């Protein structure tokens, strides 16, 4: 398994007038993310900067594995959150 850094960006259905935890489907999204943490897939995650992006550090076989796991996030088909970028991460320290 390898480490990857992902940016997740707000999708077209993200309502800017509401906070992240106030978006439709928050409970389902949060429960799914908790499973990914419990499984050891998500190592770290949370909003960065002004909160319009989320940073995830994941441990996965490859990019296809990441896309498969995140497609099952309830927010993905709802258009609230989507993958912005995926980069392999070599940790030295």
One Martini backbone bead per residue (centre of mass of N, CA, C, O) as a GRO file, in nm:
protein
   93
    1UNK     BB    1   0.101   0.033   0.015
    2UNK     BB    2   0.009   0.376  -0.026
    3UNK     BB    3   0.045   0.718  -0.024
    4UNK     BB    4  -0.204   0.986  -0.031
    5UNK     BB    5  -0.307   1.303  -0.168
    6UNK     BB    6  -0.612   1.487  -0.128
    7UNK     BB    7  -0.846   1.676  -0.298
    8UNK     BB    8  -1.150   1.824  -0.202
    9UNK     BB    9  -1.434   1.951  -0.369
   10UNK     BB   10  -1.681   2.141  -0.438
   11UNK     BB   11  -1.975   2.097  -0.568
   12UNK     BB   12  -2.263   2.206  -0.733
   13UNK     BB   13  -2.446   2.134  -0.455
   14UNK     BB   14  -2.304   2.326  -0.288
   15UNK     BB   15  -2.395   2.534  -0.013
   16UNK     BB   16  -2.255   2.838   0.069
   17UNK     BB   17  -2.473   2.926   0.300
   18UNK     BB   18  -2.357   2.661   0.424
   19UNK     BB   19  -2.221   2.452   0.613
   20UNK     BB   20  -2.079   2.152   0.600
   21UNK     BB   21  -2.267   2.030   0.843
   22UNK     BB   22  -2.538   2.153   0.671
   23UNK     BB   23  -2.551   1.960   0.461
   24UNK     BB   24  -2.677   1.745   0.277
   25UNK     BB   25  -2.596   1.430   0.411
   26UNK     BB   26  -2.399   1.447   0.653
   27UNK     BB   27  -2.444   1.187   0.820
   28UNK     BB   28  -2.370   0.988   0.591
   29UNK     BB   29  -2.091   1.096   0.531
   30UNK     BB   30  -1.969   1.069   0.817
   31UNK     BB   31  -2.014   0.762   0.841
   32UNK     BB   32  -1.838   0.686   0.600
   33UNK     BB   33  -1.574   0.814   0.699
   34UNK     BB   34  -1.553   0.643   0.957
   35UNK     BB   35  -1.506   0.379   0.803
   36UNK     BB   36  -1.242   0.466   0.659
   37UNK     BB   37  -1.088   0.498   0.922
   38UNK     BB   38  -1.131   0.217   1.047
   39UNK     BB   39  -0.994   0.074   0.784
   40UNK     BB   40  -0.730   0.273   0.712
   41UNK     BB   41  -0.765   0.464   0.466
   42UNK     BB   42  -0.800   0.706   0.650
   43UNK     BB   43  -0.569   0.914   0.824
   44UNK     BB   44  -0.648   1.209   0.720
   45UNK     BB   45  -0.884   1.494   0.775
   46UNK     BB   46  -0.988   1.817   0.631
   47UNK     BB   47  -1.024   2.131   0.627
   48UNK     BB   48  -0.883   2.404   0.436
   49UNK     BB   49  -0.844   2.710   0.492
   50UNK     BB   50  -1.154   2.839   0.384
   51UNK     BB   51  -1.315   2.542   0.330
   52UNK     BB   52  -1.332   2.457   0.009
   53UNK     BB   53  -1.133   2.236   0.110
   54UNK     BB   54  -1.018   1.897   0.129
   55UNK     BB   55  -0.795   1.696   0.315
   56UNK     BB   56  -0.645   1.379   0.225
   57UNK     BB   57  -0.511   1.089   0.380
   58UNK     BB   58  -0.417   0.786   0.214
   59UNK     BB   59  -0.439   0.425   0.198
   60UNK     BB   60  -0.334   0.264  -0.110
   61UNK     BB   61  -0.278   0.102  -0.403
   62UNK     BB   62  -0.439   0.318  -0.590
   63UNK     BB   63  -0.632   0.529  -0.769
   64UNK     BB   64  -0.864   0.331  -0.819
   65UNK     BB   65  -0.917   0.267  -0.522
   66UNK     BB   66  -0.994   0.551  -0.440
   67UNK     BB   67  -1.232   0.597  -0.634
   68UNK     BB   68  -1.402   0.361  -0.534
   69UNK     BB   69  -1.436   0.448  -0.236
   70UNK     BB   70  -1.548   0.751  -0.297
   71UNK     BB   71  -1.806   0.679  -0.463
   72UNK     BB   72  -1.963   0.579  -0.188
   73UNK     BB   73  -2.008   0.856  -0.117
   74UNK     BB   74  -2.297   1.032  -0.076
   75UNK     BB   75  -2.180   1.310  -0.195
   76UNK     BB   76  -2.108   1.239  -0.483
   77UNK     BB   77  -2.397   1.199  -0.625
   78UNK     BB   78  -2.497   1.484  -0.501
   79UNK     BB   79  -2.261   1.713  -0.556
   80UNK     BB   80  -2.087   1.814  -0.294
   81UNK     BB   81  -1.835   1.611  -0.336
   82UNK     BB   82  -1.503   1.601  -0.490
   83UNK     BB   83  -1.243   1.526  -0.672
   84UNK     BB   84  -0.951   1.708  -0.747
   85UNK     BB   85  -0.691   1.542  -0.629
   86UNK     BB   86  -0.413   1.305  -0.690
   87UNK     BB   87  -0.123   1.216  -0.481
   88UNK     BB   88   0.157   1.093  -0.428
   89UNK     BB   89   0.327   1.002  -0.106
   90UNK     BB   90   0.644   1.064   0.024
   91UNK     BB   91   0.762   0.973   0.336
   92UNK     BB   92   1.037   1.097   0.541
   93UNK     BB   93   0.908   1.225   0.838
   0.00000   0.00000   0.00000
